[in-house]
């Protein structure tokens, strides 16, 4: 992919605001959700808003609650120095 050939839009919202946005019928396609809220992911999974994630490495699933492992994966991101 060439630089600047793909548009990436980021949103910084509270979990409640993001849940409300993603629950609307006219929401744009979303490829990735980064959140520390398992409750948000549980809600989105229950409403079929998340695709299955079958190839997650086993070690990344150790920190993910059992109920959302089918659609979620844990990653580590450090905000130190930002």
PDB file of N, CA, C and O in Angstrom:
ATOM      1  N   UNK A   1       0.843  -1.184   0.000  1.00  0.00           N
ATOM      2  CA  UNK A   1       0.000   0.000   0.000  1.00  0.00           C
ATOM      3  C   UNK A   1       0.885   1.242   0.000  1.00  0.00           C
ATOM      4  O   UNK A   1       1.842   1.341   0.767  1.00  0.00           O
ATOM      5  N   UNK A   2       0.554   2.160  -0.851  1.00  0.00           N
ATOM      6  CA  UNK A   2       1.302   3.415  -0.952  1.00  0.00           C
ATOM      7  C   UNK A   2       0.964   4.341   0.220  1.00  0.00           C
ATOM      8  O   UNK A   2      -0.165   4.336   0.709  1.00  0.00           O
ATOM      9  N   UNK A   3       1.942   5.136   0.670  1.00  0.00           N
ATOM     10  CA  UNK A   3       1.648   6.125   1.710  1.00  0.00           C
ATOM     11  C   UNK A   3       0.509   7.042   1.268  1.00  0.00           C
ATOM     12  O   UNK A   3       0.407   7.425   0.102  1.00  0.00           O
ATOM     13  N   UNK A   4      -0.331   7.376   2.224  1.00  0.00           N
ATOM     14  CA  UNK A   4      -1.474   8.261   2.014  1.00  0.00           C
ATOM     15  C   UNK A   4      -2.544   7.665   1.103  1.00  0.00           C
ATOM     16  O   UNK A   4      -3.418   8.395   0.636  1.00  0.00           O
ATOM     17  N   UNK A   5      -2.500   6.355   0.839  1.00  0.00           N
ATOM     18  CA  UNK A   5      -3.523   5.751  -0.012  1.00  0.00           C
ATOM     19  C   UNK A   5      -4.701   5.217   0.794  1.00  0.00           C
ATOM     20  O   UNK A   5      -5.738   4.867   0.231  1.00  0.00           O
ATOM     21  N   UNK A   6      -4.540   5.157   2.105  1.00  0.00           N
ATOM     22  CA  UNK A   6      -5.602   4.666   2.968  1.00  0.00           C
ATOM     23  C   UNK A   6      -5.907   5.737   4.000  1.00  0.00           C
ATOM     24  O   UNK A   6      -5.000   6.264   4.645  1.00  0.00           O
ATOM     25  N   UNK A   7      -7.192   6.061   4.156  1.00  0.00           N
ATOM     26  CA  UNK A   7      -7.581   7.050   5.146  1.00  0.00           C
ATOM     27  C   UNK A   7      -7.761   6.366   6.500  1.00  0.00           C
ATOM     28  O   UNK A   7      -8.473   5.367   6.607  1.00  0.00           O
ATOM     29  N   UNK A   8      -7.126   6.898   7.515  1.00  0.00           N
ATOM     30  CA  UNK A   8      -7.273   6.394   8.871  1.00  0.00           C
ATOM     31  C   UNK A   8      -7.845   7.520   9.714  1.00  0.00           C
ATOM     32  O   UNK A   8      -7.298   8.621   9.766  1.00  0.00           O
ATOM     33  N   UNK A   9      -8.951   7.223  10.369  1.00  0.00           N
ATOM     34  CA  UNK A   9      -9.593   8.202  11.240  1.00  0.00           C
ATOM     35  C   UNK A   9      -9.595   7.645  12.648  1.00  0.00           C
ATOM     36  O   UNK A   9      -9.973   6.492  12.857  1.00  0.00           O
ATOM     37  N   UNK A  10      -9.182   8.436  13.607  1.00  0.00           N
ATOM     38  CA  UNK A  10      -9.175   7.980  14.995  1.00  0.00           C
ATOM     39  C   UNK A  10     -10.204   8.762  15.795  1.00  0.00           C
ATOM     40  O   UNK A  10     -10.469   9.934  15.527  1.00  0.00           O
ATOM     41  N   UNK A  11     -10.768   8.096  16.769  1.00  0.00           N
ATOM     42  CA  UNK A  11     -11.714   8.721  17.686  1.00  0.00           C
ATOM     43  C   UNK A  11     -11.227   8.479  19.102  1.00  0.00           C
ATOM     44  O   UNK A  11     -10.763   7.384  19.423  1.00  0.00           O
ATOM     45  N   UNK A  12     -11.327   9.482  19.940  1.00  0.00           N
ATOM     46  CA  UNK A  12     -10.980   9.336  21.343  1.00  0.00           C
ATOM     47  C   UNK A  12     -12.240   9.656  22.130  1.00  0.00           C
ATOM     48  O   UNK A  12     -12.608  10.820  22.285  1.00  0.00           O
ATOM     49  N   UNK A  13     -12.889   8.626  22.618  1.00  0.00           N
ATOM     50  CA  UNK A  13     -14.164   8.812  23.311  1.00  0.00           C
ATOM     51  C   UNK A  13     -14.214   7.956  24.566  1.00  0.00           C
ATOM     52  O   UNK A  13     -13.445   7.007  24.723  1.00  0.00           O
ATOM     53  N   UNK A  14     -15.129   8.307  25.452  1.00  0.00           N
ATOM     54  CA  UNK A  14     -15.377   7.453  26.607  1.00  0.00           C
ATOM     55  C   UNK A  14     -16.054   6.175  26.127  1.00  0.00           C
ATOM     56  O   UNK A  14     -16.604   6.132  25.027  1.00  0.00           O
ATOM     57  N   UNK A  15     -16.013   5.147  26.946  1.00  0.00           N
ATOM     58  CA  UNK A  15     -16.654   3.880  26.576  1.00  0.00           C
ATOM     59  C   UNK A  15     -18.144   4.063  26.331  1.00  0.00           C
ATOM     60  O   UNK A  15     -18.689   3.500  25.382  1.00  0.00           O
ATOM     61  N   UNK A  16     -18.808   4.844  27.176  1.00  0.00           N
ATOM     62  CA  UNK A  16     -20.247   5.059  27.017  1.00  0.00           C
ATOM     63  C   UNK A  16     -20.548   5.766  25.698  1.00  0.00           C
ATOM     64  O   UNK A  16     -21.491   5.396  24.998  1.00  0.00           O
ATOM     65  N   UNK A  17     -19.766   6.767  25.359  1.00  0.00           N
ATOM     66  CA  UNK A  17     -19.965   7.496  24.110  1.00  0.00           C
ATOM     67  C   UNK A  17     -19.678   6.609  22.902  1.00  0.00           C
ATOM     68  O   UNK A  17     -20.397   6.663  21.905  1.00  0.00           O
ATOM     69  N   UNK A  18     -18.636   5.800  22.991  1.00  0.00           N
ATOM     70  CA  UNK A  18     -18.290   4.891  21.903  1.00  0.00           C
ATOM     71  C   UNK A  18     -19.357   3.816  21.729  1.00  0.00           C
ATOM     72  O   UNK A  18     -19.710   3.464  20.604  1.00  0.00           O
ATOM     73  N   UNK A  19     -19.866   3.299  22.833  1.00  0.00           N
ATOM     74  CA  UNK A  19     -20.946   2.308  22.777  1.00  0.00           C
ATOM     75  C   UNK A  19     -22.167   2.890  22.075  1.00  0.00           C
ATOM     76  O   UNK A  19     -22.773   2.235  21.228  1.00  0.00           O
ATOM     77  N   UNK A  20     -22.523   4.112  22.425  1.00  0.00           N
ATOM     78  CA  UNK A  20     -23.668   4.776  21.808  1.00  0.00           C
ATOM     79  C   UNK A  20     -23.439   4.976  20.311  1.00  0.00           C
ATOM     80  O   UNK A  20     -24.347   4.743  19.513  1.00  0.00           O
ATOM     81  N   UNK A  21     -22.250   5.399  19.926  1.00  0.00           N
ATOM     82  CA  UNK A  21     -21.923   5.613  18.521  1.00  0.00           C
ATOM     83  C   UNK A  21     -21.993   4.309  17.732  1.00  0.00           C
ATOM     84  O   UNK A  21     -22.571   4.273  16.645  1.00  0.00           O
ATOM     85  N   UNK A  22     -21.413   3.244  18.268  1.00  0.00           N
ATOM     86  CA  UNK A  22     -21.357   1.972  17.549  1.00  0.00           C
ATOM     87  C   UNK A  22     -22.698   1.244  17.525  1.00  0.00           C
ATOM     88  O   UNK A  22     -22.886   0.328  16.725  1.00  0.00           O
ATOM     89  N   UNK A  23     -23.627   1.637  18.387  1.00  0.00           N
ATOM     90  CA  UNK A  23     -24.956   1.022  18.396  1.00  0.00           C
ATOM     91  C   UNK A  23     -25.885   1.594  17.331  1.00  0.00           C
ATOM     92  O   UNK A  23     -26.955   1.035  17.089  1.00  0.00           O
ATOM     93  N   UNK A  24     -25.499   2.695  16.691  1.00  0.00           N
ATOM     94  CA  UNK A  24     -26.369   3.282  15.672  1.00  0.00           C
ATOM     95  C   UNK A  24     -26.295   2.475  14.383  1.00  0.00           C
ATOM     96  O   UNK A  24     -25.277   1.846  14.092  1.00  0.00           O
ATOM     97  N   UNK A  25     -27.370   2.496  13.621  1.00  0.00           N
ATOM     98  CA  UNK A  25     -27.438   1.737  12.373  1.00  0.00           C
ATOM     99  C   UNK A  25     -26.584   2.346  11.269  1.00  0.00           C
ATOM    100  O   UNK A  25     -26.111   1.624  10.392  1.00  0.00           O
ATOM    101  N   UNK A  26     -26.379   3.650  11.295  1.00  0.00           N
ATOM    102  CA  UNK A  26     -25.648   4.313  10.210  1.00  0.00           C
ATOM    103  C   UNK A  26     -24.170   4.542  10.545  1.00  0.00           C
ATOM    104  O   UNK A  26     -23.533   5.424   9.971  1.00  0.00           O
ATOM    105  N   UNK A  27     -23.635   3.758  11.463  1.00  0.00           N
ATOM    106  CA  UNK A  27     -22.221   3.900  11.825  1.00  0.00           C
ATOM    107  C   UNK A  27     -21.351   3.460  10.648  1.00  0.00           C
ATOM    108  O   UNK A  27     -21.670   2.495   9.953  1.00  0.00           O
ATOM    109  N   UNK A  28     -20.261   4.173  10.439  1.00  0.00           N
ATOM    110  CA  UNK A  28     -19.316   3.807   9.383  1.00  0.00           C
ATOM    111  C   UNK A  28     -18.579   2.532   9.788  1.00  0.00           C
ATOM    112  O   UNK A  28     -18.547   2.170  10.964  1.00  0.00           O
ATOM    113  N   UNK A  29     -17.993   1.864   8.815  1.00  0.00           N
ATOM    114  CA  UNK A  29     -17.220   0.659   9.121  1.00  0.00           C
ATOM    115  C   UNK A  29     -16.048   1.001  10.028  1.00  0.00           C
ATOM    116  O   UNK A  29     -15.359   2.001   9.828  1.00  0.00           O
ATOM    117  N   UNK A  30     -15.839   0.165  11.016  1.00  0.00           N
ATOM    118  CA  UNK A  30     -14.741   0.330  11.960  1.00  0.00           C
ATOM    119  C   UNK A  30     -13.883  -0.924  11.867  1.00  0.00           C
ATOM    120  O   UNK A  30     -14.405  -2.037  11.943  1.00  0.00           O
ATOM    121  N   UNK A  31     -12.578  -0.760  11.705  1.00  0.00           N
ATOM    122  CA  UNK A  31     -11.681  -1.903  11.582  1.00  0.00           C
ATOM    123  C   UNK A  31     -11.042  -2.319  12.901  1.00  0.00           C
ATOM    124  O   UNK A  31     -10.707  -3.489  13.083  1.00  0.00           O
ATOM    125  N   UNK A  32     -10.872  -1.381  13.816  1.00  0.00           N
ATOM    126  CA  UNK A  32     -10.145  -1.683  15.044  1.00  0.00           C
ATOM    127  C   UNK A  32     -10.672  -0.834  16.187  1.00  0.00           C
ATOM    128  O   UNK A  32     -10.875   0.370  16.033  1.00  0.00           O
ATOM    129  N   UNK A  33     -10.893  -1.460  17.329  1.00  0.00           N
ATOM    130  CA  UNK A  33     -11.298  -0.750  18.538  1.00  0.00           C
ATOM    131  C   UNK A  33     -10.245  -1.027  19.597  1.00  0.00           C
ATOM    132  O   UNK A  33     -10.000  -2.182  19.947  1.00  0.00           O
ATOM    133  N   UNK A  34      -9.627   0.021  20.106  1.00  0.00           N
ATOM    134  CA  UNK A  34      -8.671  -0.101  21.209  1.00  0.00           C
ATOM    135  C   UNK A  34      -9.362   0.412  22.463  1.00  0.00           C
ATOM    136  O   UNK A  34      -9.754   1.577  22.519  1.00  0.00           O
ATOM    137  N   UNK A  35      -9.514  -0.429  23.454  1.00  0.00           N
ATOM    138  CA  UNK A  35     -10.187  -0.036  24.681  1.00  0.00           C
ATOM    139  C   UNK A  35      -9.653  -0.852  25.844  1.00  0.00           C
ATOM    140  O   UNK A  35      -9.167  -1.969  25.661  1.00  0.00           O
ATOM    141  N   UNK A  36      -9.744  -0.298  27.019  1.00  0.00           N
ATOM    142  CA  UNK A  36      -9.394  -1.049  28.222  1.00  0.00           C
ATOM    143  C   UNK A  36     -10.657  -1.525  28.931  1.00  0.00           C
ATOM    144  O   UNK A  36     -10.589  -2.017  30.057  1.00  0.00           O
ATOM    145  N   UNK A  37     -11.803  -1.380  28.281  1.00  0.00           N
ATOM    146  CA  UNK A  37     -13.083  -1.716  28.896  1.00  0.00           C
ATOM    147  C   UNK A  37     -13.623  -3.064  28.416  1.00  0.00           C
ATOM    148  O   UNK A  37     -14.140  -3.158  27.302  1.00  0.00           O
ATOM    149  N   UNK A  38     -13.510  -4.106  29.238  1.00  0.00           N
ATOM    150  CA  UNK A  38     -14.112  -5.380  28.849  1.00  0.00           C
ATOM    151  C   UNK A  38     -15.636  -5.289  28.777  1.00  0.00           C
ATOM    152  O   UNK A  38     -16.269  -6.051  28.046  1.00  0.00           O
ATOM    153  N   UNK A  39     -16.230  -4.355  29.538  1.00  0.00           N
ATOM    154  CA  UNK A  39     -17.685  -4.190  29.483  1.00  0.00           C
ATOM    155  C   UNK A  39     -18.124  -3.683  28.116  1.00  0.00           C
ATOM    156  O   UNK A  39     -19.147  -4.127  27.594  1.00  0.00           O
ATOM    157  N   UNK A  40     -17.367  -2.760  27.527  1.00  0.00           N
ATOM    158  CA  UNK A  40     -17.689  -2.273  26.187  1.00  0.00           C
ATOM    159  C   UNK A  40     -17.585  -3.414  25.185  1.00  0.00           C
ATOM    160  O   UNK A  40     -18.474  -3.586  24.350  1.00  0.00           O
ATOM    161  N   UNK A  41     -16.514  -4.195  25.258  1.00  0.00           N
ATOM    162  CA  UNK A  41     -16.343  -5.309  24.329  1.00  0.00           C
ATOM    163  C   UNK A  41     -17.431  -6.361  24.512  1.00  0.00           C
ATOM    164  O   UNK A  41     -17.899  -6.940  23.531  1.00  0.00           O
ATOM    165  N   UNK A  42     -17.839  -6.616  25.753  1.00  0.00           N
ATOM    166  CA  UNK A  42     -18.926  -7.568  26.016  1.00  0.00           C
ATOM    167  C   UNK A  42     -20.213  -7.074  25.370  1.00  0.00           C
ATOM    168  O   UNK A  42     -20.920  -7.847  24.723  1.00  0.00           O
ATOM    169  N   UNK A  43     -20.520  -5.796  25.540  1.00  0.00           N
ATOM    170  CA  UNK A  43     -21.723  -5.209  24.943  1.00  0.00           C
ATOM    171  C   UNK A  43     -21.690  -5.321  23.419  1.00  0.00           C
ATOM    172  O   UNK A  43     -22.672  -5.736  22.803  1.00  0.00           O
ATOM    173  N   UNK A  44     -20.576  -4.957  22.820  1.00  0.00           N
ATOM    174  CA  UNK A  44     -20.465  -5.013  21.362  1.00  0.00           C
ATOM    175  C   UNK A  44     -20.558  -6.451  20.853  1.00  0.00           C
ATOM    176  O   UNK A  44     -21.150  -6.705  19.804  1.00  0.00           O
ATOM    177  N   UNK A  45     -19.978  -7.380  21.589  1.00  0.00           N
ATOM    178  CA  UNK A  45     -20.062  -8.788  21.196  1.00  0.00           C
ATOM    179  C   UNK A  45     -21.507  -9.278  21.269  1.00  0.00           C
ATOM    180  O   UNK A  45     -21.973  -9.971  20.365  1.00  0.00           O
ATOM    181  N   UNK A  46     -22.217  -8.923  22.341  1.00  0.00           N
ATOM    182  CA  UNK A  46     -23.611  -9.345  22.508  1.00  0.00           C
ATOM    183  C   UNK A  46     -24.511  -8.795  21.410  1.00  0.00           C
ATOM    184  O   UNK A  46     -25.534  -9.398  21.088  1.00  0.00           O
ATOM    185  N   UNK A  47     -24.142  -7.664  20.837  1.00  0.00           N
ATOM    186  CA  UNK A  47     -24.946  -7.042  19.777  1.00  0.00           C
ATOM    187  C   UNK A  47     -24.362  -7.291  18.384  1.00  0.00           C
ATOM    188  O   UNK A  47     -24.664  -6.566  17.436  1.00  0.00           O
ATOM    189  N   UNK A  48     -23.529  -8.320  18.274  1.00  0.00           N
ATOM    190  CA  UNK A  48     -22.931  -8.742  17.003  1.00  0.00           C
ATOM    191  C   UNK A  48     -22.225  -7.599  16.267  1.00  0.00           C
ATOM    192  O   UNK A  48     -22.333  -7.475  15.047  1.00  0.00           O
ATOM    193  N   UNK A  49     -21.512  -6.777  17.013  1.00  0.00           N
ATOM    194  CA  UNK A  49     -20.766  -5.666  16.423  1.00  0.00           C
ATOM    195  C   UNK A  49     -19.280  -5.991  16.264  1.00  0.00           C
ATOM    196  O   UNK A  49     -18.519  -5.177  15.741  1.00  0.00           O
ATOM    197  N   UNK A  50     -18.865  -7.181  16.714  1.00  0.00           N
ATOM    198  CA  UNK A  50     -17.465  -7.582  16.621  1.00  0.00           C
ATOM    199  C   UNK A  50     -17.344  -8.853  15.796  1.00  0.00           C
ATOM    200  O   UNK A  50     -18.172  -9.758  15.906  1.00  0.00           O
ATOM    201  N   UNK A  51     -16.328  -8.912  14.985  1.00  0.00           N
ATOM    202  CA  UNK A  51     -16.062 -10.113  14.185  1.00  0.00           C
ATOM    203  C   UNK A  51     -15.271 -11.112  15.026  1.00  0.00           C
ATOM    204  O   UNK A  51     -14.543 -10.720  15.938  1.00  0.00           O
ATOM    205  N   UNK A  52     -15.414 -12.397  14.722  1.00  0.00           N
ATOM    206  CA  UNK A  52     -14.611 -13.401  15.435  1.00  0.00           C
ATOM    207  C   UNK A  52     -13.117 -13.174  15.200  1.00  0.00           C
ATOM    208  O   UNK A  52     -12.702 -12.762  14.117  1.00  0.00           O
ATOM    209  N   UNK A  53     -12.336 -13.446  16.212  1.00  0.00           N
ATOM    210  CA  UNK A  53     -10.878 -13.315  16.134  1.00  0.00           C
ATOM    211  C   UNK A  53     -10.296 -14.675  16.487  1.00  0.00           C
ATOM    212  O   UNK A  53     -10.053 -14.971  17.657  1.00  0.00           O
ATOM    213  N   UNK A  54     -10.076 -15.498  15.473  1.00  0.00           N
ATOM    214  CA  UNK A  54      -9.702 -16.893  15.685  1.00  0.00           C
ATOM    215  C   UNK A  54      -8.214 -17.138  15.875  1.00  0.00           C
ATOM    216  O   UNK A  54      -7.842 -18.131  16.500  1.00  0.00           O
ATOM    217  N   UNK A  55      -7.362 -16.284  15.367  1.00  0.00           N
ATOM    218  CA  UNK A  55      -5.927 -16.563  15.342  1.00  0.00           C
ATOM    219  C   UNK A  55      -5.124 -15.833  16.407  1.00  0.00           C
ATOM    220  O   UNK A  55      -3.934 -15.580  16.218  1.00  0.00           O
ATOM    221  N   UNK A  56      -5.753 -15.495  17.516  1.00  0.00           N
ATOM    222  CA  UNK A  56      -5.034 -14.788  18.576  1.00  0.00           C
ATOM    223  C   UNK A  56      -4.029 -15.720  19.238  1.00  0.00           C
ATOM    224  O   UNK A  56      -4.367 -16.856  19.570  1.00  0.00           O
ATOM    225  N   UNK A  57      -2.802 -15.258  19.433  1.00  0.00           N
ATOM    226  CA  UNK A  57      -1.818 -16.085  20.147  1.00  0.00           C
ATOM    227  C   UNK A  57      -2.317 -16.401  21.560  1.00  0.00           C
ATOM    228  O   UNK A  57      -2.887 -15.536  22.226  1.00  0.00           O
ATOM    229  N   UNK A  58      -2.107 -17.613  22.005  1.00  0.00           N
ATOM    230  CA  UNK A  58      -2.609 -18.053  23.310  1.00  0.00           C
ATOM    231  C   UNK A  58      -2.143 -17.139  24.442  1.00  0.00           C
ATOM    232  O   UNK A  58      -2.915 -16.836  25.352  1.00  0.00           O
ATOM    233  N   UNK A  59      -0.879 -16.695  24.390  1.00  0.00           N
ATOM    234  CA  UNK A  59      -0.368 -15.842  25.471  1.00  0.00           C
ATOM    235  C   UNK A  59      -1.068 -14.484  25.521  1.00  0.00           C
ATOM    236  O   UNK A  59      -1.101 -13.855  26.579  1.00  0.00           O
ATOM    237  N   UNK A  60      -1.626 -14.021  24.410  1.00  0.00           N
ATOM    238  CA  UNK A  60      -2.340 -12.741  24.420  1.00  0.00           C
ATOM    239  C   UNK A  60      -3.740 -12.895  24.994  1.00  0.00           C
ATOM    240  O   UNK A  60      -4.383 -11.899  25.324  1.00  0.00           O
ATOM    241  N   UNK A  61      -4.217 -14.114  25.118  1.00  0.00           N
ATOM    242  CA  UNK A  61      -5.564 -14.347  25.632  1.00  0.00           C
ATOM    243  C   UNK A  61      -5.588 -14.494  27.150  1.00  0.00           C
ATOM    244  O   UNK A  61      -6.664 -14.493  27.748  1.00  0.00           O
ATOM    245  N   UNK A  62      -4.432 -14.620  27.781  1.00  0.00           N
ATOM    246  CA  UNK A  62      -4.380 -14.797  29.233  1.00  0.00           C
ATOM    247  C   UNK A  62      -5.003 -13.629  29.987  1.00  0.00           C
ATOM    248  O   UNK A  62      -5.538 -13.821  31.079  1.00  0.00           O
ATOM    249  N   UNK A  63      -4.945 -12.437  29.435  1.00  0.00           N
ATOM    250  CA  UNK A  63      -5.478 -11.248  30.106  1.00  0.00           C
ATOM    251  C   UNK A  63      -6.889 -10.889  29.658  1.00  0.00           C
ATOM    252  O   UNK A  63      -7.456  -9.905  30.134  1.00  0.00           O
ATOM    253  N   UNK A  64      -7.462 -11.672  28.750  1.00  0.00           N
ATOM    254  CA  UNK A  64      -8.794 -11.387  28.216  1.00  0.00           C
ATOM    255  C   UNK A  64      -9.824 -12.226  28.967  1.00  0.00           C
ATOM    256  O   UNK A  64      -9.658 -13.440  29.084  1.00  0.00           O
ATOM    257  N   UNK A  65     -10.892 -11.596  29.484  1.00  0.00           N
ATOM    258  CA  UNK A  65     -11.936 -12.385  30.145  1.00  0.00           C
ATOM    259  C   UNK A  65     -12.489 -13.468  29.208  1.00  0.00           C
ATOM    260  O   UNK A  65     -12.652 -13.246  28.008  1.00  0.00           O
ATOM    261  N   UNK A  66     -12.768 -14.621  29.772  1.00  0.00           N
ATOM    262  CA  UNK A  66     -13.238 -15.781  29.003  1.00  0.00           C
ATOM    263  C   UNK A  66     -14.424 -15.447  28.102  1.00  0.00           C
ATOM    264  O   UNK A  66     -14.496 -15.925  26.970  1.00  0.00           O
ATOM    265  N   UNK A  67     -15.347 -14.636  28.594  1.00  0.00           N
ATOM    266  CA  UNK A  67     -16.587 -14.363  27.852  1.00  0.00           C
ATOM    267  C   UNK A  67     -16.379 -13.581  26.558  1.00  0.00           C
ATOM    268  O   UNK A  67     -17.260 -13.584  25.697  1.00  0.00           O
ATOM    269  N   UNK A  68     -15.224 -12.903  26.397  1.00  0.00           N
ATOM    270  CA  UNK A  68     -15.007 -12.115  25.174  1.00  0.00           C
ATOM    271  C   UNK A  68     -13.809 -12.594  24.363  1.00  0.00           C
ATOM    272  O   UNK A  68     -13.383 -11.906  23.435  1.00  0.00           O
ATOM    273  N   UNK A  69     -13.263 -13.749  24.690  1.00  0.00           N
ATOM    274  CA  UNK A  69     -12.077 -14.251  23.984  1.00  0.00           C
ATOM    275  C   UNK A  69     -12.328 -14.538  22.513  1.00  0.00           C
ATOM    276  O   UNK A  69     -11.389 -14.500  21.718  1.00  0.00           O
ATOM    277  N   UNK A  70     -13.551 -14.820  22.130  1.00  0.00           N
ATOM    278  CA  UNK A  70     -13.841 -15.129  20.725  1.00  0.00           C
ATOM    279  C   UNK A  70     -13.688 -13.911  19.824  1.00  0.00           C
ATOM    280  O   UNK A  70     -13.482 -14.056  18.619  1.00  0.00           O
ATOM    281  N   UNK A  71     -13.786 -12.703  20.396  1.00  0.00           N
ATOM    282  CA  UNK A  71     -13.765 -11.488  19.578  1.00  0.00           C
ATOM    283  C   UNK A  71     -12.717 -10.473  20.018  1.00  0.00           C
ATOM    284  O   UNK A  71     -12.630  -9.392  19.437  1.00  0.00           O
ATOM    285  N   UNK A  72     -11.924 -10.798  21.029  1.00  0.00           N
ATOM    286  CA  UNK A  72     -11.009  -9.805  21.593  1.00  0.00           C
ATOM    287  C   UNK A  72      -9.622 -10.386  21.806  1.00  0.00           C
ATOM    288  O   UNK A  72      -9.451 -11.595  21.956  1.00  0.00           O
ATOM    289  N   UNK A  73      -8.643  -9.502  21.815  1.00  0.00           N
ATOM    290  CA  UNK A  73      -7.258  -9.895  22.063  1.00  0.00           C
ATOM    291  C   UNK A  73      -6.595  -8.803  22.900  1.00  0.00           C
ATOM    292  O   UNK A  73      -6.913  -7.622  22.757  1.00  0.00           O
ATOM    293  N   UNK A  74      -5.679  -9.202  23.765  1.00  0.00           N
ATOM    294  CA  UNK A  74      -4.961  -8.236  24.596  1.00  0.00           C
ATOM    295  C   UNK A  74      -3.667  -7.828  23.907  1.00  0.00           C
ATOM    296  O   UNK A  74      -2.958  -8.660  23.341  1.00  0.00           O
ATOM    297  N   UNK A  75      -3.373  -6.537  23.963  1.00  0.00           N
ATOM    298  CA  UNK A  75      -2.105  -6.006  23.472  1.00  0.00           C
ATOM    299  C   UNK A  75      -1.556  -5.077  24.544  1.00  0.00           C
ATOM    300  O   UNK A  75      -2.298  -4.608  25.407  1.00  0.00           O
ATOM    301  N   UNK A  76      -0.280  -4.818  24.491  1.00  0.00           N
ATOM    302  CA  UNK A  76       0.338  -3.899  25.445  1.00  0.00           C
ATOM    303  C   UNK A  76       0.783  -2.654  24.700  1.00  0.00           C
ATOM    304  O   UNK A  76       1.515  -2.728  23.713  1.00  0.00           O
ATOM    305  N   UNK A  77       0.330  -1.511  25.188  1.00  0.00           N
ATOM    306  CA  UNK A  77       0.725  -0.227  24.618  1.00  0.00           C
ATOM    307  C   UNK A  77       1.143   0.661  25.781  1.00  0.00           C
ATOM    308  O   UNK A  77       0.397   0.810  26.749  1.00  0.00           O
ATOM    309  N   UNK A  78       2.303   1.238  25.695  1.00  0.00           N
ATOM    310  CA  UNK A  78       2.781   2.106  26.752  1.00  0.00           C
ATOM    311  C   UNK A  78       2.575   3.559  26.356  1.00  0.00           C
ATOM    312  O   UNK A  78       2.949   3.979  25.261  1.00  0.00           O
ATOM    313  N   UNK A  79       1.982   4.310  27.252  1.00  0.00           N
ATOM    314  CA  UNK A  79       1.813   5.736  27.035  1.00  0.00           C
ATOM    315  C   UNK A  79       2.929   6.536  27.684  1.00  0.00           C
ATOM    316  O   UNK A  79       2.885   7.766  27.684  1.00  0.00           O
ATOM    317  N   UNK A  80       3.922   5.865  28.233  1.00  0.00           N
ATOM    318  CA  UNK A  80       5.024   6.533  28.915  1.00  0.00           C
ATOM    319  C   UNK A  80       5.754   7.461  27.952  1.00  0.00           C
ATOM    320  O   UNK A  80       6.201   7.042  26.885  1.00  0.00           O
ATOM    321  N   UNK A  81       5.864   8.687  28.334  1.00  0.00           N
ATOM    322  CA  UNK A  81       6.595   9.651  27.527  1.00  0.00           C
ATOM    323  C   UNK A  81       5.740  10.391  26.516  1.00  0.00           C
ATOM    324  O   UNK A  81       6.237  11.269  25.810  1.00  0.00           O
ATOM    325  N   UNK A  82       4.484  10.055  26.438  1.00  0.00           N
ATOM    326  CA  UNK A  82       3.612  10.758  25.484  1.00  0.00           C
ATOM    327  C   UNK A  82       3.021  11.988  26.107  1.00  0.00           C
ATOM    328  O   UNK A  82       2.262  12.706  25.456  1.00  0.00           O
TER     329      UNK A  82
END
